[in-house]
Amino acid sequence: MTSDPRPRTSTGAIVLAVVLDAALVVAFAAIGRASHDSDIWAGLGQTAWPFLVGLAVGWVATLAWRAPAAPMRTGLGVWAATIVVGMLLRATSGQGTAVPFVIVACVILFAALVGWRLVAALVRGARRARAENRSADPARG
């Protein structure tokens, strides 16, 4: 019997990624409502739900739990599903999908959903490089 060579992702890392993604989507909806002088809390659920469903579809479609912090493998797919499914659900539920809104949503959600993963990858790379430098030169410890 051979073991899987891929490192396992901890449950905590998966939960953190799900919560962070959902919080960023809700923040996007809240900021959008605030920018239009709307009551943020009264309609936040109505504004956010299509994108949260899209986010869930993206997590399932990309098997995001296998590599929740991967910018390309997970981030791009989660972002694309959040946008596509979110806009389709907004359209079918009678909410607006004006071209400027679609563009803003694409840019902001890309920066949020892919952006945090890019930052995490950069931090991981820097930590890995520091650890390799320390192990290569024990005097620097």
Secondary structure, DSSP 8 states (H G I E B T S, - for coil): -----S----HHHHHHHHHHHHHHHHHHHHHHHHHTT--HHHHHHHHHHHHHHHHHHHHHHHTGGGSTT-IIIIIIHHHHHHHHHHHHHHHHTT----HHHHHHHHHHHHHHHTHHHHHHHHHHHHHHHHHHHHHH-TTT-
